[in-house]
């Protein structure tokens, strides 16, 4: 087997890398030559007491790791593949309280409770209100006399408003959620001057806010999901701490990811104008899934081996970290015809942008797809001649494929 032509020291989680681009050429090299490869890191650079991780880049292997939690744990080192080098072990261990970082059976128990808020009926009940909100958001952006930032004026708004609708947060408080979640994930970006301590403080503020909501609903239940999730704790519902960590996860998984999918989707449409014309004409139901595949807002998560095992011809030792690179899996030519082509009519589309299956498959997938559909329909109706006025400014991050700013003109 030929060795992939990667430079010495190349690290797929280097935040400077994602600050500039997703490493699709390097992913292609790895898939073809060494689909499971050890990536050496300086000791503790990622916040873990180790010297690297296994990079898993093929679609089939990412799915395998995702669907075998008994072999590949989310709890041992969390699902976050790289923290800052000053992250303490104590701070990492606290994150085990987040659903994303749990393994069965505890994960199964908590997920069975919180998924009550994401039933098809619950999502359908939001659709009309979110459609109205999408049109209102786009109308507000269209009123700008000149260029505006698509991220802050359009992309971030519907996910925030959807979370507020879903769990009963006052709409006026959504700005707090936006700021807290930004600080929690922006520790790698010097523009924000966010330290791990600031991120931890923001997480604590968000958890305290959510716990306060839970306490209020226990005293005075309302017709909302918070009341459903926290009432009658002794009957299998969430306690206040669990609800706080659930809202923390939702603020990132349901806000940051959908916002970035929408931003990358708009950029893809405007740099592939034939696809924008096709979308405006046909409004295909397949578009949202292709936008998520193309964007892959979470570039990578990780698991930790619970036992010695073999994957892709490599022996992975118990305790080794294993990086699962969704962006690579979503460009695997063994699965996708012309994977480097943005095609909103792509069907079937077995992308892993919502996770690789298994217990951590995205709880809010239906809501995210609905939001993407609603916002692009609203843009196509009210701003069909939207144009780019600048290149996207990307987030410096080890694992999020994020965009901080995208300047556009309503036309």
KAFEN-V216449 format. One record per backbone hydrogen bond with DSSP energy under -0.5 kcal/mol. CO is the residue of the C=O (numbers start at 1). NH is the residue of the N-H. If there is no record, write none. Layout:
# KAFEN-V216449
co->[CO:CO]
nh->[NH:NH]
This chain:
# KAFEN-V216449
co->[4:7:11:14:14:15:15:16:17:17:22:23:24:25:26:27:28:29:30:35:37:38:39:42:44:46:48:48:50:51:53:53:54:54:55:55:56:58:59:60:61:62:63:65:68:68:71:71:71:73:74:79:79:84:88:89:90:91:92:93:94:95:98:99:103:103:105:106:107:108:109:110:111:113:114:115:116:119:120:121:122:123:123:124:124:126:127:128:129:130:131:132:133:134:135:136:137:138:139:141:148:148:149:150:150:151:154:154:155:156:157:158:159:160:161:162:163:164:164:166:170:171:173:173:174:175:176:177:178:179:180:181:182:186:188:189:189:189:190:193:195:196:197:198:199:200:201:202:203:204:205:206:207:208:209:210:211:212:213:214:215:216:222:224:225:226:227:229:232:232:233:233:239:240:241:242:243:244:245:246:247:248:249:249:250:251:252:255:256:257:258:259:260:261:262:263:264:265:266:267:268:269:269:272:272:273:274:275:276:277:278:279:284:286:287:288:289:290:291:292:297:297:299:299:301:303:304:305:309:311:314:314:315:316:317:320:321:322:323:323:324:324:325:326:328:329:331:332:332:336:338:341:343:349:352:354:357:358:362:364:365:366:367:368:369:370:371:372:373:374:375:376:377:378:379:383:387:392:393:393:395:399:399:399:400:402:405:406:407:407:408:409]
nh->[6:10:14:17:18:19:397:20:20:21:24:27:28:29:30:31:32:33:34:57:55:40:53:45:47:83:44:50:44:41:39:55:56:323:37:57:325:62:63:64:65:66:67:68:71:72:73:306:307:304:78:81:302:87:92:93:94:95:95:96:97:98:101:102:106:107:109:110:111:112:113:114:115:116:117:118:119:123:124:125:126:126:127:127:128:130:131:132:133:134:135:136:137:138:139:140:141:142:143:144:150:408:153:154:155:156:157:158:159:160:161:162:163:164:165:166:167:168:169:225:173:174:176:177:178:179:180:181:182:183:184:185:186:189:190:192:193:194:193:195:199:200:201:202:203:204:205:206:207:208:209:210:211:212:213:214:215:216:217:218:219:220:224:228:229:230:231:238:235:237:236:237:243:244:245:246:247:248:249:250:251:252:252:253:254:256:257:259:260:261:262:263:264:265:266:267:268:269:270:271:272:272:276:275:276:277:278:279:280:281:282:283:287:290:291:292:293:294:295:296:299:401:326:327:324:322:73:319:316:314:311:316:317:309:320:305:54:303:56:325:301:326:329:330:331:332:333:335:336:339:341:343:346:351:355:362:360:361:365:368:369:370:371:372:373:374:375:376:377:378:379:380:381:382:383:386:409:394:404:405:397:299:300:401:402:395:393:150:389:390:148:387]
